[in-house]
């Protein structure tokens, strides 16, 4: 599925305090949202098993802090471009350290972290921006854990039917499984594990990649 089927990146709307405050209720409040949240958390937990306890982890973007409790065994720094999202996360985890920054220009030295965990970001970016952000992640960490929209054949078929019925573009950018590996490789990362969030139902996968 090519990037031209997706809409423009949507991160700007989360700069708005109202949108940030209502993000989780709007995205994960209904029955389907609760299932999606459960599946994403379970998949990230599996990916985090490749990290030793006490690892230095950058949560990027941390958003409202939805996944921060899963990182409790590690030394965490949470970052986001949205001050409004950071305010939500700080209320939930007042003892954690937070940084407001752009993912394309991370204010950290090379290999400052053992890992970067990035959930629900790359699918909102076009190929060029994904590449810039992946390269920055690979610069600051040895291990990168990221979610991608890389649907399997069954999900692709369902999405094709949805597009015919609704005559709308998809609200995110998708790549093939082969394209995912190629993008990681261009950023200096080697794909080690690919974990589907909900096989046959969700386009999302969690990729675990190591710096070459």
Secondary structure, DSSP 8 states (H G I E B T S, - for coil): --GGGB----GGGGGSHHHHHTHHHHHHSSHHHHHHHHHHHHHHHHHHTTS-TT-EEEEET-TTSTTGGGGTTSEEEEEES-HHHHHHHHHH-TTSEEEE--TTS--S-TT-EEEEEE-S-GGGS-HHHHHHHHHHHHHHEEEEEEEEE---HHHHHHHHHHHHHH---BSS----HHHHHHHHHHTTEEEEEEEESSTTT-SEEEEEEEE-
